[in-house]
Amino acid sequence: MRLDDLDKRIIVALEEDGRRPYRDIARDIGVAEATVRARVTRLSEAGLIRITAVGDPLGLGVSTMAISLIRTRPGTVHEVAKALALRPNVRFVGTAFGSADIVIQTLHRDIRALHDFMTRELPALAPDVTGTETLQLADVLKSSWDWRAWFEESENRSVTSEDAPATAAASVLAAGVAAPGAAPDGYAER
């Protein structure tokens, strides 16, 4: 399903206040209320949006949050990831390239519960895990769902195929990211 400008404008309006009446959104973007309702239904049914409350775990009393990098036996990544996704304290599960096969974010009542999860529950749940690295978060400075910025950025990245190589090279240099095989300033190659 491809998003058009109207879909994006509705998503941004809902991002600002997911409880906002469709009538108000329709008035602000210049379409009928029925159009907004139909678009939200279509986007929801397609799994592209979900209107929900997003809480601040640390503010809601969760004292221990962690990000864990998990390595698995070859061929078991998706099986382990699916098992982790079923755990209620696992807030995020993603598969990755590089030194970790899976990245998870977890919530725990205290540091002991985090330790028990990593040393007892995880091995029992997923015996194909071969290694982990866990980072305990002290604070969360940004956790954003700013779709307006994403939509604007993605539109700005739309370039013609003729401009792509030069633009990509300029973007890499401007972002301070090294080209393949080169180390960024201040970093030694591994």
NORCORKA-V262158 format. One record per helix or strand of 2 or more residues. SS is the DSSP state (alpha for helix, beta for strand). FROM is the first residue (numbers start at 0). TO is the last residue. If there is no record, write none. Layout:
ss->SS from->FROM to->TO
ss->SS from->FROM to->TO
//
This chain:
ss->alpha from->4 to->15
ss->alpha from->21 to->28
ss->alpha from->32 to->44
ss->beta from->63 to->71
ss->alpha from->76 to->84
ss->beta from->89 to->94
ss->beta from->101 to->107
ss->alpha from->110 to->124
ss->beta from->128 to->136
ss->alpha from->146 to->155
ss->alpha from->160 to->174
//
